[in-house]
Amino acid sequence: MTIQPGPQDSRLVPDQRDQDLTSGHVDPGLVPDQRDPHLDMIVGERRRLINLAYRLLGSLSEAEDVVQETYARWYAMSVGQQEAIESVGAWLTTVASRICLNLLRSARARRERYVGEWIPEPLPERTEWLDGRSDRAVADPADRITLDESVTMAFLVVLESMTPAERVVFILHDVFRYPFAEVADIVGRTPAACRQLASAARRRIRGARAPEPSAAQRARIVGDFKRAWEAKDINALIGLLDPAATATGDGGGVVTALPDPIEGAERIARFFAGRAGAGRLTLDECAVNGAAGLVARLDGTIVGVYAFGIVGDRINRIWAVLNPEKLRPWTTGRTGVEDVRRSEIR
């Protein structure tokens, strides 16, 4: 994916603004000098930028591209231009946010061309979040998204209902605690307009919020669903589902998934019971975006990740991500976010 600059971005970096950075690496050719005095600051900002971009876009792969493009724009500037910037962190945040805003503005058209339903990319639990090195058993904190309420699947789905400006203002102010004056400069609105956008976003959040069960209750319900699915027990599945539950699948046109959501407890129960895989499909409980979920393997290969919305003691939403492109962090043990170390930034 080539990220196109927006009107406001064009004044930040005079050239080399359209780098294709899908490889996940910072191009060493963009980095003028290994003695860059800002290096530690640049590297130190990576985790926060990935956190920000993922929440804004709901896509880890796009978040990676945004961060790499942000680095590219920094190193496209002359030393004099870099030295004139008062706060490197603020500059990086501004550029990354504006790139995300531009992507969000084009997202609706892209989603219309997407085959079937679009669901945000699921994230593995913290202890599974590797830095891309097969010999590392513990994740580097810089390579993880912080897993809290603002990255749960239910929260990300609500964010999809917001306008691009609402989403950026809400995430920057309410999640990352940037003051409205700074948010206004980033999005090109007045502080008063940003307050109105944040208020509208909060109304969407409140309208979709329901009492959440405890983590232990959630894990128990998801575990019960797993066992009922494995047993093809339709009645048990119905008992775990809200009568008005909805199940949505995202195959991206790459693998088979129903084009429309399934509605109703009985229809969902029969659908899952009919796809227990005759012993070839295995299910494991795991954390998905910080909440209890399931990962499905067919003959040992991960083919789906399932996130759940739970109200009270019933499941009211099931999100099934089947698109292999969105399962990359699960199937390869990689986030796709390459280490940006001194050896690479030279």
Secondary structure, 3 states (H helix, E strand, C coil): CECCCCCCHHHCCCCCCCCECCCCCCCHHHCCCCCCCCHHHHHHCHHHHHHHHHHHHCCHHHHHHHHHHHHHHHHHCCHHHHHCCCCHHHHHHHHHHHHHHHHHHHHHHHHHHCCCCCCCCCCECHHHCCCCCCCCCCCCHHHCCCCCHHHCHHHHHHHCCCCHHHHHHHHHHHHCCCCHHHHHHHHCCCHHHHHHHHHHHHHHHHHHCCCCCCHHHHHHHHHHHHHHHHCCCHHHHHHHEEEEEEEEEECCCCCCCCCCCEECHHHHHHHHHCCCHHHCEEEEEEEECCEEEEEEEECCEEEEEEEEEEECCEEEEEEEECCHHHHHHHHCCCCCCCCCCCCCCC
